[in-house]
Amino acid sequence: MFDDLPPDLDRLRTLRVWHALWVQRIDAKIAALQRRQAEEENGRRRRPGPRSGSSSSASAPTAPPSRSMPATATWRANGAGR
């Protein structure tokens, strides 16, 4: 028997509850990490592979993305609001 445990029943029961709570926290963390790892693996499997085909997007020039101007900026640019 271990001599480092409390000698009375009340403290032993308190220690038992504390221990059970810690085991529960550890189990919850393990389950969360297992779910996250499974989701990451599932994401890797579902990720589409590289495109295959005769045309390459690198060879075709593309225009830079257009930026839309807020309505208030267009309104002021046209001289309105003066």
N, C-alpha and C positions, 0 to 999 in steps of 0.2 A: 504494500500500500504506500502511496505517496505521503510524505510528511509535510510537504509544502502547502497543502490545502488547509482551509480554515477548519478548526475543530468542531464548530457548532453547526447545527442543522440550518438555521436561518441564513447564515452567510454562505453555506454550501448551495442552498436553493437559489439565492441571489446570483451567485456565480454561475449556476446552471442556466438561469434565464439570460444573463448577459452573454454567455457562450452561445446559446441558441440564437439570440438576435444577431450576433456576429456571423454565425454560420449562414443564416438567412441572407444577410447582406452580401456575403461572399458568393453564395449560390445565385443571387439575382445578378451580380456583376458578371459572373461566368456566363449566364444565360444571355445577357445583353451582348456580350462580346461574341458569343457563338452566332447569335442572330445577325450581327453586323458583318461577321466574316462570311456567313452564308449569303447575305445580300450582295456583298462585294463579288464573291465568286459567281453568283447568278448573273450579275451585271457584266462580268467579263465574258461569260458564255454567250450572253444575248447580244453583245456588241457586234454590230455588223462588220464584216471583214472589209478589206480594201476593195475599192471599185475595180472592176475589170472591164476593159473595153478598148476600142481603138483610139478614142480621143482622150487626151490628157487635159485636165483643167489648167495645168501649168503652162501649156503651149498657147492656150486661147487667152488673148488680152481681155481684161474685164475693166469696166468702169468703176471708179471708187464709189462707195455707197453714198447715195444722196442724203442730204440732211434737210429735214423739213424745218421751216422757219415757224416759230410760234405766230399765231394770228395777230397778236399785238405788234410784233416786229414788222410784219407785212403791212399792217395798217399805218404804222408810223413811216415806213419807207415810202409809201405812196403819197405822203404829204398830208394825210388826214390827221385830225386832232390838233391842228394849230389854230 
